[in-house]
Amino acid sequence: MQKSSAPTGPLSRRTMLAGAAALAGTTAAAAVTAVPASAAPAASVPAASGKPGRGARTVVFRNVRPFGAAATDLVVVDGRITDGPAPRGAKSVDGGGRIALPSLVDAHIHPDKTTWGGDWVSRRPAETIADFVEQDVELFRAQTRSVGERAYGLMSHAVSRGTRGMRAHADVAPAYGLAGVEGLAEARRRLAHALDVQIVAFPQHGVIRTPGTARLLEEGARRGVVDMIGGIDPIGFDHALDEHLDTVFGIADRHGVGVDIHLHDGGDEGVRAIRGIIDRTKALSLTGKVTISHVFCLPALSERDLGALATDLAAQDIALTTVAPSRDLVLPVARLREHGVRVGLGSDGVRDSWSPFGNADMLHRAHILGWVTDVRLDEELADCYRAAAHGGADVMGLPHADLKPGAPADFVLVKGQGLPQVVVDMPQRDFVVHGGVIVARDGEFLS
């Protein structure tokens, strides 16, 4: 394995993350809420069939092409796809021959940090993670809109782009208190009809290195405002592997919530952190409730080492997420899934102090996944879409919106020839349907 060099020049989110992975090491040693917090895959839903019952809410989406196939009608009864006939007089929506595709799930996003919908923010150079964190705090204090208002603007925009579910991380630190998670909770309440949201209390400033953070994480879990407790680079940033993981897992265990840890550390440090996470997941019987985000140490592993680690992750049903930041750092989604590991795709930060980029559009993220992995074939492009739709659903424990009888009626209608072309061209989402109800049309959220 060739040694990766640390990036030079001014840092950005991309170069900082790449540098974190490179500097950590070059060789991996073998070595409560409205949304349920459990990240375990949801049980299969019985197929809805037969005639709708008396008083059932029925909508027929006529002349649509599921995944680009021949035109047909989609019958929705009480928010689920059914294979039964539509009753006379049922509400009808003309799909105009558009392609019907599953709605998307953003498995990793930071809505609390965003400036979306506000004035342009000019960013200063940053040389260290501490510089970025300092600018986070400065931007937070300079905002004239609350976290709840900014998050709502971004999250409703995500709905207009076809997102049905979202795992949202909010910074928790003495500099903010619980303002981030409370703001996301407010936005979640306002969007309950259109978006399923899980909230992660994310200790961006560190758990151990920033006194007072652990107490705030505990308070957020005790008050039931968060679904998961986060963590960040137990070795590379917090410099306290065991104390960090014991604190995070201890809070999650005491309050019955999940865990979602940012892990940018590469090489042996990253693998050691993963082993510590696996051990605690098993010891505390948190199987199916733990996620590791980014996991930059995995792509550089040999096939043998990756297989061994993936087998152990799958045994504890530990999920992973990637934001497809680059060819070198994107997770090997297909290989991990072969071992039974759930892998979701996410947006990460959107127009915050770290970066001016991002748009919370998961179809665009599927496009990016295809771009950085250099795919060419139709089935490979379709796999990128499935990662953005079903991969995130698996991570969040949501049923697949696969347009089959019994599936939730969460889908988008777009113009195009077929799924591969949609991933490349990213057409406007003309209709976004959640639970059988149109929640966005012509690219605009219907409040």
Secondary structure, DSSP 8 states (H G I E B T S, - for coil): --------SS--HHHHHHHHHHHT-S-------SS----S-------B-SS--TT--EEEEEEEEETT-S-EEEEEETTEEESS---TT-EEEE-TT-EEEE-EEEEEE-GGG--TTS---------SHHHHHHHHHHHHHH-SS-HHHHHHHHHHHHHHTTEEEEEEEEE-BTTTBTHHHHHHHHHHHHTTTT-EEEEEEE-TT-SSSSTTHHHHHHHHHHTT--SEEEEE-TTTTTS-HHHHHHHHHHHHHHHT-EEEEEE---HHHHHHHHHHHHHHHHHTT-TTSEEEEE-TTSTTS-HHHHHHHHHHHHHTT-EEEE----TTTS--HHHHHHTT--EEE--B--SSSS-S-----HHHHHHHHHHHTT--SHHHHHHHHHIIIIIHHHHHT-----SSTTSB--EEEE-SS-HHHHHHH----SEEEETTEEEEETTEE--
